[in-house]
Amino acid sequence: MWGRALIYMIIAAFTFLTLAILSVWFRRTPKVWGSLAALSVVFAVAGGLVHSLGLCYISFLAMLWVIYARKSSAFVFFAIVAYSTCFKLKLLAGFNPIFITSKFAMGLENPLVGLYPLALLVPLARDTQDWKAVLRGVGLSIVGVFLIAIAAVASGAVKLNFSILPFMGLRTFSNFVLTSIPEEAFYRGFVQNTLCTYFKNSRAGKISALLLTSLLFSATHLFWAPSVSILGFTFLASLLYGGIYLYTQKIESAIFCHFLLNFAHMTFFSYHAV
């Protein structure tokens, strides 16, 4: 009975977190997304996903974002990037993700890192013109994903291997809501966009921001990538996401591009995280 109750707590934690993330496209107010995120953390603690130390780390992350939202500074920017990278690399104790398989786990660290920039800073598509730009980005994304796939197969980094992985529905949900949205909000909407501002007086400012962001993105996948070649293609994928964002200035385009590439990798090619 108690085991079933824990499962319900975990489901509630991810449900409220999903609602918090998606709510910013409908009503972008702290009362809404903040309340939903708080409920998610409460249920995560009750379900054993987050322990007392992890709760302290989440509170400190929230505090950094409150400071940055009130008065942005380079010092706080780099503090957020460094601290969030610790979340991404799972260097902080107090978190206990649920393992669906031996290599497929779901936790709160990654989505929480991306929730704050998504809710506080990143411009979102609102009207028809915005969504037309997003669609242009999706079209370019399909071409970009196709080219990267050809290069990955030609290099031997992956092999063609169409398959429906175990828990595919859950993997697709995790790919979109817990990975693609928060990672693009953080890396493209926050890190790359802020670096572009810092380098605005440089001739190659946007390219420098794109490259540095992609290096950071790749570094946080060190423990995930099974080989140097896959890590190299992770860097190329990041260049694609960032390039799409630079072209459209719409975070939704980068999100869909990220989702499409991850989905293609899981479905049509050899995939190590089974």
Buried (B, 14 or more C-beta within 10 A) or exposed (E): EEEEEBEEBBEBBBBBBBBBBEBBEEEBEEEBBBBBBEBBBBBBBBBEBBBEEBBEBBEEBBEBBEBBBEEEEEEBBEBBBEBBBBBBBBEBEBBBBBEBEEEBBBBBBBBBBBBBBBBBBBEBBEEEEBEEBBBBBBEBBBEBBEEBBEBBBEEEBBEEEEEEBEEEEBBBBBBBBBBBBBBBBBBBBBBBBBBBEEBEEEEEBBBBBBBBBBEBBBBBBEEBBEEEBBBBBBBBBBBBBBBBBBBBEBBBBBBBBBBBBBBBBBBBBBBEBB
